[in-house]
Amino acid sequence: MSSRDEYFSAEDAVGTAGVARRRVGSAESEVAGRRWWDADADDYLAEHGSDIGDESFVWCPENLHEDEAGLLGPPADLAGKRVLEVGAGSAPCSRWLARRGAHPVALDVSGGMLRHAARLNDALGLPVPLVQAGAEHLPFADATFDHACSAFGAIPFVADPGRVMREVHRVLRPGGRWVFAVNHPMRWVFPDDPGEQGLTVVQSYFDRTPYLEVDGDGRATYVEHHRTLGDRVRDVVAAGLVLDDLVEPEWPEGHERVWGQWSPLRGALFPGTAILVTHRPG
């Protein structure tokens, strides 16, 4: 574009006209998610591509890397493992896994994001298989994968996260790990603001009404769902998974990057990310 005045945003593309307060079901959430991330893929990666890298496994804006965290197990033990990445986006985590000898599959609802994943696969010579599908209906046979992971992919955007947990349990082999990162649920009570305005409670932690943007006809154009920390744990347990750890990464000293609502100011005071480490019992 030759000027900012000609810039066509994701909101423009999907027709966002305002916000609304109502429940949103699985089908509407998935359609909205697909359309939003198709429209926003170019801008998102232009802004955050350097944060997530082309073949890096970054769990969260606190800059926790799987190289150091080892939440899927020691990196040396990943060789030969089949790993499903749920909500892969442009698939940098899957390419990190492939580089370490794993056999990842990158799944995402957005064809726009997967277009970037395919481009980067070709550029880096890492032919990671890409699958377009929603996380509530995984198109794989039972016991297909040794591990599964999701770094802020899919889980906050689905209406029925409990179904995702059951689906992951189904496609995991006994003993397989399922590790997923989400916005820390306590963040829901604060405005989506990295500055001083983001330090004041404005809504109830127990209000599960999603954040919803709509078009002129009231159809969802962007949906983000809220669950409490207890809800997340109950979803895991009800699916037959075992919760091994709950990681709340602290903001690292010297990390000055502002990423959306994440910032050094807020990170020094309360957690921004929750990572649930689970496994399917053998």
N, C-alpha and C positions, 0 to 999 in steps of 0.2 A: 504494500500500500504506500502511496506517496505522501500521505499525511495522516495524523491521528484522527481527523474528522472522517476519513474514509474507513476507519477500522471497524470491522464487523465482528462483534463479540459472540461468545457462545450463547449469551442471553438473547441476543438478536436472532441468532440462528434457530433457537428452539421456541422463540416467541414469548419469553418471560415477561409477564405484565405486573406481577406483584407476588405477595406471600399470602398464605392461607393457613388455617388451623383445622385440620381434620385427620382422621386415620387414612392410611394409604395401604392397599393390599399388595400382594406379591406381584401380580401381573402389571399393575400400573407402575410400581416401583421399578420393575425391570425395564419396561419400555422407556420410562423417564431416564433411567441410568444409561441405557444404551444411547439414546439420542443426545444426552448431555455430554457424555465422554467422547462420542463421535465428533461433536461440535467443538469441544474444548481441547482435544488431544494436542493439536499443534501448539496452542498457547501454553498449555500446562507444561509441555516438555521444553518449550522455549524458556520458560521461567524456572523450571525445577530440574531440567535435564542434568545440569551440573551437580545438583544436590544428590540425585539418585545414581548418577553415573550410567555408563553403557553396559558394564558387566560387574557391578558392585551389588552386594547384598546389604542394604541399609534398612534397618528395621523401622526407623522412626526419625522425626526431626531432631531428636536429641543426638543423632549421629551415632547410634549404636550399630556397629558392623558385626555381621555374623562371623567374620574372621576371628574377632576377639570373644564374642559372646558364646559361640558354640552351642546355640540352643537346639540345633538339629543333631548335635553330637560333634565330635572332633571332625574338622574338615577332611582329614585324611581318611576317615571312615565312610565318607560319602561316595567314594568311587564304586561304580557299578550299581548304585541304588537308583530305583525309579522314584522320582519326586514330583508331586503335583503342586504347582503354584496356582493358588486360587486368587483371582483378581490380579493378574500379572501386569496389567498395563503394557508398557513397552518392554517388559520382561528382563530387566537387568539382573534380577535375582536368579532367574532361570539360567541366564548365560554365565553367571558366577558359578552356579552349580555345575553346569556343563564343563567349564574350564577345570573343575576339580574331579572330573571323571564320572559325575553322576549322569543319569538319564532323565532330565526334567521334561515335563510337559507344562506349557504355559497356557492357562485358561483365562479368558476375560470376556465380559459381555459386549465390549466395544470393538467393532471392526476398525474404527479409527485408531485406537490404541494399538491393536494388533498389526495395523499397517506399518506403524513405526517399529514395532518389534521385528517384523519381517525385514525391514530395511536395515536395521542394526544387526540382525542375524547374518545377513549377506555381507555387510561391511566388515564384520569381525570374524567371519568364517565359522560361525557357531550355529549349525542348523537345528535350533530348538523347535520341536513340534509346537504349533500354535492351534488352539481350539477356541472357537467363539461359542460361548454358552453362558447361561446364568448359573450362579453358585448354588441355587436351591435345587437344581436338577442336573447333577453331574453325569455327563454322557460316557460313563466308563463302567466296566464290569466290576463285580465284587472283588475285593482283595487284589487290586491291580497295582497299588503303589506301596513302597516301603515307608515313605514319609510324605507329609503335605505341609505347606506353609502359605502364609498370606501376610505381607507387609503392608498393612493399611489397605488391602484390596478387598472389595466386595462386602465384607461383614457389616460395616456401618450403613450400607446402602440397600440391604435386603430387609423385607418386612418380616420374614420368618427366619431369624438366625438359628433357631433350634433345628429347623430342617437342614440347614447347611451342616450343622454338627452331625446330624444323623447320616447325611450323605457322605461326609468325609469318613466317618466311622465305617460305613459300608465299603468304600473303595480302598481303605487301608488294609494292609496285612497285619495279622496279630503282632503286637510289639511295635508297630509303626508310630512315629511321632506326628502330632499335629500341633503346629505352633503358629499362632496368629496374633497380630498387633492391631489394636484399635485405639481410637481416641479414648483417653482415660474418662470414664463415665462422669467423674466429678466436674469435668470441664463444661458439662451441659448447663450448669447453673450460672455460668459467666457469659458475657457477650463474646462474640467471635472477633476479638480485638486484641492485638498483641501489646497494646499500650496501657496507660493508667486506667482508661475506661474499662479495660478487661479484667479489673481486679475487684469489681463490685458484683455481688450476687443479684441476678435479675429474674430468675425463675426457679421453680421447684426441681430438685433432683429427681423427685418421684413422678414427674409428669413425663409420660412416655409418648406424648403427641409428637410426631416427627417435625423436623424443620422442613417446610414445604414451599417451593416456589411454583407458581401456576401461570398458564397462559390466559388469554382473554376469555377463553371458554371454561376456565376453571380446571383444565387438565394439568397434571403434574409435569413440570419441566425439570425439576431437581428435587430429590428427596434424600434426607439423611435421617436415619432412625436412631433413637436413643434407647439404651437399656442400662439398668443399674449394674454395678459390679456383681451383686448377688444374682441378677438375671443371667449374666454371662456364665457364672459358675454353675447355675442350675441347668442351663442349656447343655453345657459340657457333660455334666453328670448324667442328665436324663438320656443323652445319646449313647451312654455306655462307655464313655471315655474316662480316663483317670487324669485328674489335674495334678501335675507334678510341681508346678511353680507358677507364681504370678510375679512378673518382673515389671517394676515401675522405674524406668530409667531416669536417673537424675540428670539435670542439665550440666554438661561438662564445663569445667573452668576453661575460659578462653574461647568458647564457642559463641560467636556473636551473630550468627545467621538468624534472621527473622523469616519464618516460613508460615504464611497464613497467620493463624492465631498463636503459633509457637514463637517464643522470644526469650532472650535471657532474663528479662524482667519477670515474666510469669514463671519461667522454668525454675527460678531460684526459690519460688514460694510454694508451688504445688505441681503435682505430676501432670504431664500432658499425654502420656501414652501408657497403656496397659498391654502387656504381652503375656498371653496365656500359653503355657507349655503343657501339653497333654500327650497321652498316648493311648492307643487301643490295647487293652490287655491281651496277653497271649493265651 
